[in-house]
Amino acid sequence: MPVLEREGAQIWRRRTTRESLVRWFGWFLGTAVFVYCWQIISASTTWFFVWDAPRIADDIWTRATPPKWGYITQLGGPIWDTLNIATLGTLISLCLAVPVAFLAARNTTPSALVIRPIALLIIVSTRSINSLIWALLLIAIIGPGVFAGVVAIAIRSIGFCAKLLYEAIEEIDHSQVEAITATGGSRWQVMAYGIVPQILPAFAGIAVFRWDINIRESTVLGLVGAGGIGLQLSASLNVLAWPQVSLILIVILAAVVISEWVSAKVRGAII
């Protein structure tokens, strides 16, 4: 903190005059940007609908309650499809993410100049596109249905799993690798006995965590035609069957809560 002298007394200040001016200029610039963005948003917003939103929400709530409990007999198949989409998509992504992670890790990649950048590109490209976008593209290519949802979930999950896994590979204890190498172990033996045992807990945690996320994502893929309970939700919304919509939302909430409980128990047992 700078010290100033005034009439023989020392005055302690937290910042210099220059630092204070820079700080105030930053606040002024941030406020100006916020005001400018707010003006753009306001110009493209129909405020009548915003002010009327509470009345519309109350009207929908009145129409949606009580839920149509008898409709639950038709949701068994769709919710099972949703679970299958999440589970199969996670398994496929793990099978593809493991080799990509080993190719991306600095201590296991065969080539840091060629292969590692390609592996990192795969990780970034699969993570940067949302599963709904993948589902739309795949529906146009292979047609609507559960298979498109499985592939969309799998592609979206590769980058997530591979990124966390290759970071775990780079953080292993290298003394175990050196010990196996010193005994004359081959590259594959080093990987099987020196690296894999150290990353197994991380791999299991990543798999369960991603499965939990995919349960949530797979519930909405049906909105674009990729199967699952989202397809029933889309159909009910199209005909304004609000009691069915509320029941579907309750079922989705229950599925997410159960998957969260299961994943928490599994992660607790692993860790």
C-alpha positions in Angstrom: 0.0 0.0 0.0 1.4 3.4 -0.9 2.3 5.9 1.8 1.7 9.6 1.4 3.0 12.4 3.6 0.8 15.4 4.5 2.0 18.0 7.0 4.4 15.6 8.5 1.8 12.8 9.0 1.8 9.6 7.0 -1.4 8.6 5.2 -1.9 5.0 4.2 -3.8 4.4 1.0 -4.8 1.1 -0.5 -4.1 2.1 -4.1 -2.2 4.8 -5.8 -3.9 7.6 -7.8 -3.1 5.8 -11.0 -4.5 2.5 -9.8 -7.7 4.2 -8.6 -8.2 5.9 -12.0 -7.7 2.7 -13.9 -10.1 0.9 -11.5 -12.8 3.6 -12.0 -12.2 3.6 -15.7 -12.9 -0.1 -15.8 -16.1 0.3 -13.8 -17.2 3.1 -16.2 -16.4 1.0 -19.3 -18.3 -2.0 -17.9 -21.3 0.2 -17.1 -21.3 1.7 -20.6 -21.1 -1.8 -22.2 -24.0 -3.0 -20.0 -26.2 0.0 -20.9 -25.5 -0.4 -24.6 -26.3 -4.2 -24.5 -29.5 -3.5 -22.4 -30.7 -1.0 -25.1 -30.2 -3.6 -27.8 -32.1 -6.2 -25.8 -34.9 -3.8 -25.0 -35.3 -2.8 -28.6 -35.8 -6.4 -29.6 -38.1 -7.4 -26.7 -41.8 -7.2 -26.7 -42.4 -6.0 -23.2 -46.1 -6.6 -23.3 -45.5 -10.3 -23.2 -43.0 -9.9 -20.4 -45.4 -8.1 -18.2 -48.2 -10.5 -19.1 -46.0 -13.6 -18.3 -47.3 -14.0 -14.7 -50.9 -14.3 -15.9 -50.0 -16.8 -18.7 -48.0 -18.9 -16.2 -50.9 -19.0 -13.8 -53.2 -20.0 -16.6 -50.9 -22.8 -17.7 -50.5 -24.0 -14.1 -54.3 -24.1 -13.7 -54.6 -26.2 -16.8 -51.8 -28.5 -15.9 -53.0 -29.4 -12.4 -53.8 -32.0 -11.4 -51.6 -34.2 -13.6 -53.2 -36.9 -15.7 -52.0 -39.9 -13.6 -53.7 -42.4 -15.8 -51.3 -41.4 -18.6 -48.4 -42.8 -16.7 -49.0 -46.3 -18.1 -47.9 -44.9 -21.5 -44.6 -43.5 -20.2 -42.9 -46.8 -19.2 -41.5 -47.4 -22.7 -40.3 -43.8 -23.3 -38.5 -43.5 -20.0 -36.9 -46.9 -20.6 -35.7 -45.6 -24.0 -34.3 -42.5 -22.3 -32.3 -44.6 -19.8 -31.0 -46.8 -22.7 -30.0 -43.7 -24.7 -28.0 -42.4 -21.7 -26.5 -45.7 -20.8 -25.5 -46.9 -24.2 -24.3 -43.5 -25.2 -22.1 -43.3 -22.1 -20.6 -46.8 -22.8 -19.8 -46.0 -26.4 -18.3 -42.7 -25.5 -16.1 -44.3 -22.9 -14.8 -46.9 -25.4 -13.8 -44.1 -27.7 -12.6 -41.6 -25.1 -10.0 -44.0 -23.5 -7.7 -44.2 -26.6 -8.2 -40.5 -27.3 -7.2 -39.7 -23.7 -4.0 -41.8 -24.0 -3.2 -40.1 -27.3 -3.7 -36.7 -25.8 -1.8 -37.1 -22.5 1.8 -35.8 -22.8 3.3 -38.8 -21.0 1.6 -41.5 -23.1 1.1 -40.0 -26.6 3.3 -41.5 -29.4 3.8 -38.1 -31.0 3.5 -34.7 -29.2 3.8 -32.9 -32.5 1.3 -34.8 -34.7 -1.0 -37.2 -32.8 -1.5 -35.2 -29.6 -2.9 -32.1 -31.5 -5.3 -34.4 -33.4 -6.5 -36.0 -30.2 -7.0 -32.5 -28.6 -8.9 -31.4 -31.7 -11.2 -34.4 -31.3 -11.8 -33.5 -27.6 -12.5 -29.8 -28.3 -14.7 -30.4 -31.3 -16.9 -33.0 -29.6 -17.3 -30.9 -26.4 -18.0 -27.6 -28.2 -21.3 -28.8 -29.9 -24.4 -29.4 -27.7 -26.0 -32.8 -27.9 -29.2 -31.3 -29.3 -27.2 -30.0 -32.3 -25.6 -33.4 -32.7 -29.1 -35.0 -32.6 -30.4 -32.6 -35.3 -27.5 -33.4 -37.6 -27.8 -37.2 -37.0 -31.6 -37.2 -37.5 -30.9 -35.6 -40.9 -28.3 -38.2 -41.7 -29.6 -41.5 -40.2 -33.2 -40.6 -39.5 -35.2 -40.0 -36.3 -35.3 -42.5 -33.5 -33.5 -43.8 -30.5 -30.3 -44.7 -32.4 -29.8 -41.1 -33.4 -30.1 -40.1 -29.7 -27.6 -42.8 -28.6 -25.0 -41.6 -31.2 -25.6 -37.9 -30.3 -25.0 -38.6 -26.6 -21.9 -40.7 -27.4 -20.3 -38.0 -29.5 -21.1 -35.3 -27.0 -19.6 -37.3 -24.2 -16.3 -38.2 -25.9 -14.6 -34.9 -25.3 -15.8 -34.6 -21.7 -14.6 -38.0 -20.7 -11.4 -37.9 -22.7 -10.4 -34.5 -21.2 -10.8 -35.5 -17.6 -9.2 -38.8 -18.2 -6.1 -37.5 -20.0 -5.6 -35.0 -17.2 -5.7 -37.9 -14.7 -3.1 -39.7 -16.8 -0.8 -36.7 -16.8 -1.1 -36.5 -13.0 -0.1 -40.1 -12.2 2.8 -41.1 -9.9 5.7 -41.6 -12.3 7.8 -43.5 -9.8 5.6 -46.6 -10.5 6.2 -46.2 -14.2 9.9 -45.9 -13.6 10.0 -49.0 -11.5 8.3 -51.1 -14.1 10.5 -49.7 -16.8 13.6 -50.4 -14.8 12.7 -54.1 -14.6 12.6 -54.3 -18.4 8.9 -53.9 -18.9 7.6 -53.1 -22.4 5.5 -50.1 -23.3 2.3 -52.1 -23.0 3.3 -53.6 -19.7 4.1 -50.1 -18.3 0.7 -49.0 -19.4 -1.1 -52.0 -18.0 0.7 -52.2 -14.7 1.9 -48.7 -14.1 -0.7 -46.3 -15.5 -4.0 -48.1 -15.7 -4.3 -49.1 -12.0 -3.6 -45.5 -11.0 -6.4 -44.0 -13.2 -9.1 -46.7 -12.6 -10.7 -44.8 -9.7 -10.8 -41.6 -11.8 -12.1 -43.5 -14.8 -14.9 -45.0 -12.7 -15.8 -41.6 -11.3 -15.8 -40.0 -14.7 -18.0 -42.7 -16.1 -20.7 -42.4 -13.4 -20.6 -38.6 -13.5 -21.1 -38.5 -17.2 -23.9 -41.1 -17.1 -25.7 -38.9 -14.6 -25.3 -35.9 -16.9 -26.5 -37.9 -19.9 -29.7 -38.9 -18.1 -30.6 -35.2 -18.0 -29.6 -34.5 -21.6 -31.3 -37.6 -23.0 -34.7 -36.5 -21.6 -34.8 -33.6 -24.0 -33.5 -35.2 -27.1 -37.0 -36.4 -28.0 -38.0 -32.8 -28.6 -36.0 -32.9 -31.9 -37.1 -36.5 -32.7 -34.3 -38.5 -31.1 -36.6 -40.8 -29.1 -37.1 -41.1 -25.4 -39.6 -39.4 -23.1 -38.8 -36.1 -24.7 -40.8 -37.3 -27.7 -43.9 -37.8 -25.5 -43.3 -34.3 -24.0 -43.1 -32.8 -27.5 -46.3 -34.5 -28.6 -48.2 -33.4 -25.5 -47.0 -29.8 -25.9 -48.1 -29.8 -29.6 -51.7 -30.6 -28.6 -51.6 -28.4 -25.5 -52.3 -31.5 -23.2 -51.1 -29.7 -20.1 -52.1 -32.4 -17.6 -50.0 -34.9 -19.6 -47.1 -32.4 -19.7 -47.1 -31.9 -15.9 -47.0 -35.7 -15.4 -44.2 -36.1 -17.9 -42.2 -33.4 -16.1 -42.8 -35.2 -12.8 -41.5 -38.5 -14.3 -38.4 -36.7 -15.7 -37.7 -35.1 -12.3 -38.1 -38.5 -10.6 -35.7 -40.1 -13.1 -33.1 -37.4 -12.6 -33.3 -37.5 -8.8 -32.9 -41.3 -8.9 -29.9 -41.1 -11.2 -28.3 -38.5 -9.0 -28.8 -40.7 -6.0 -27.4 -43.7 -7.8 -24.4 -41.8 -9.1 -23.7 -40.3 -5.7 -23.7 -43.7 -4.0 -21.5 -45.3 -6.7 -19.0 -42.4 -6.5 -19.0 -42.6 -2.8 -18.2 -46.3 -2.9 -15.4 -45.8 -5.5 -13.8 -42.8 -3.8 
